[in-house]
Amino acid sequence: MRLISIVFCGTLMTGCHTLWSATPVEPKKTNYDILADLTAKKSCDASYQCKVLEVGERLSCEGPTQYMIYSTKEANEQKIAEVAALITEQEHKANLGKQSQSSCKQVLPVIPLCIKKTCQPYIQ
């Protein structure tokens, strides 16, 4: 009986182990997350510091999937352009071979303005 108890406890214990890590593992950021981080700070002193960037490629109707507003006062424009280009290329590759939809949702262009010291979209 004692042997059975030892074998039973040993079997239960083998399935109960936890891997511990000293450093937490952060989930990998997508290009969309990186672009959102790069354009998050939108402070401005005047509207000339506010820019708009076309990002992505729509399957239907052509044009970008979104417009991103950012402030040149806070952002690295070259890095933003690089990440936006990667997203656009990624969406272009994803669209290859897909069939275009018969209807399309219009994405309106945006005018960036500095309102209350923050770059904001003005949609016509």
N, C-alpha and C positions, 0 to 999 in steps of 0.2 A: 504494500500500500504506500509505503514511504517513497519508493522508487517512482510510482505513478504520479505522486504529488510533485516530486522534483521535476519530472519530465513535463508535466502539465504547466507548472510555473515557468519553466524555461521556455516553453513554446509561447506562452503569453508575453513574456518579456522581450523576445526577439522582435516582435512587431511594434514595440513601444520605444522607439528611439526618435530623438529630435535633433535635427542639425541646427547648430547655433553658429551665428556669424558675428564677428566683432563689429563689422560695418554693415549698415543696412543697404540693401540693394535697391536702387531707385529704378523705376521703369524707364526704358529708353524713350526719349522724346522723339516725336515725329517732326517732319519739316514744318508742319502746320503749327505745332507747339513752339518750335524755335522761332518762327516768324511772329507769332503772337507775343512771345517774350521780347523780341527785338523792337516791336512797335508798341509796346505797352505804355511807355512814358510818352505822353502827348502834350506836355507843357509847351507853351509858346508865348511870345511877346507880341507877335504880329502874324497876319495870315500868310505872309511870304515864307514863313517857317513850316507851314503845313503843306504836306505833299500827299498825293494819292497814287497808289500803285495798283495796276491790274495784276491779278494773281489767278493762275489756273487756266483751264481750257474747257469750255462747255461742249458737250457732245452735240447738242442741238443749238441752232441759232448762232453759232460761233461766239466769239468774244470770251471774256474772262468769267470765271465762276464767282469771283468776288472782287471788291475793291477794298484795299487796306489804306487807312489813313495813318500817317505817322508824322512826327515832328523832327525836323532837321536839327533842332536845338538839342535833342536828346539822343538821336539815333545814329548808327553807323550805316549810312546810305548804301555803301558798297556791299556790306554783308546782307542787308535787307534785299537788295537786288539779286544777289547770288541765290539766296534761299527761295525767293519768289520764282526765279528761273528754274530751280530744281523742282518746285511744286508744279509749275506749268508743264515741264517736261514729263514729270511723273503722271500727271493727268492726261497728257497727250498720248503716252504709251498705253495707259489704261483704256483710253477711248478707241484705240486701233482695233478694228475687228468687231466693234460693237455696232449695233444698228441704231441709227439716229431715231429719236422719238418724233412722232408727228407733231406734237405741240411743244412749245418751249416757254419756260417761265422767264420773263424779261428781267434782266439785271440792269438797273438804271445806273448811268454814270453818276459820280459823286463829285461835288466841289468841296474841297477842304477849306474851312475857315477857322480862324482863331477867335473863339467865343469864350469869354470869361477865363482867359489865359490857358485854354485847352483846345487842341485841334479837334474839330468836330465836323461831321459830314453835313453838307447842305444838299439835299436832294431836290432837283428841279421838278 
